[in-house]
Amino acid sequence: MNQNQTGSNVLGNLLNGKFEDCTLTTRQVNRLVATANCSLTPDQQDEVKCFFVFNEAPSMSTRFAFENAVKMIFQNKPVLDAIIA
């Protein structure tokens, strides 16, 4: 993961369909978010959903948990490739 994709920019970048230097389709973003959401609690999943649907900022704990889940996906190249293929 490069420096542009770390921190709180992950949610904002995904909202805009960006991943590193690539533009993702809506389907690719949805698959990436759905996969990351699997490791969140139901309440955190709802907060992430509200972010993408209503642009409501999630709590810091939810943001942290989501970003950690995305980081784990980014580090697993075969899983990432399958998600965004």
N, C-alpha and C positions, 0 to 999 in steps of 0.2 A: 504494500500500500504506500502510495507516495504521500508527500506532505500535504498536497492539496485535498486529499480525501480523508484526512484525519479530523478529529474533534467534531464540533457541532455542525460542520459543513456536510456531513454525510447525509443527513435528512434533507437538507436544502438542495444538495446536488441531485439526490435521487428524485426529489419533487420536480426538478427541472430536467430529468432524464439524462443526467450526466454521471459518468463513471470514469474516473481518471481522464483520459483524453478522448473518450468515446461518447457518442450520443446513443442512448438506449431507447428502444421502442417502449411503448407503454406496457406491452406484454412482458418484456424483459424486466422492467422495473417492478411490475407486479409480482413476478416470480421471485425476484431477489427479496422483496419486502416480505412476501409470504413465507419464504424459507427462514429469514431472520426472525420473523414473528413466532416461529415454532418454539423458540427458546425463551419466550417471554411469558409472563403470567397473563391470564385473561384481562385483567385491568390494564396492564401495559399494552396489550394488543389493541384494546379499545382506544387508548391514548394515541397510538401510532396511526390507527385508522382515522381518528379525528384530525390528526395532522394532515394526512393526505387528502381527506375529503373536505374538511372545513378550514384547514390551515391554522388550527389551534395548536399552539406550542405544547409539547408534552412536558411532563415534569422532568427535572434533572435526572432522577433515578431511572426513568423510562428511557430518556435519551441515552444515558450511559449504557444501559442494558442493551438497547437496540444497536448502538454503535459497536459494542463488544461482539454482538452476534454477527454483525456485518464484517467486522475485522476477521472473525474466525472463518467466515465464508471466503473472504479475500485471500486468506492464507492457504486455503485448500483449493488449489488450481483445478483439479478434476471436477470438484463440486461446482465451483464458479463457472467453469466452461459449460457444464451441463445446464446450469440455470440460465445463462445468457446466450446459449447457442441458438 
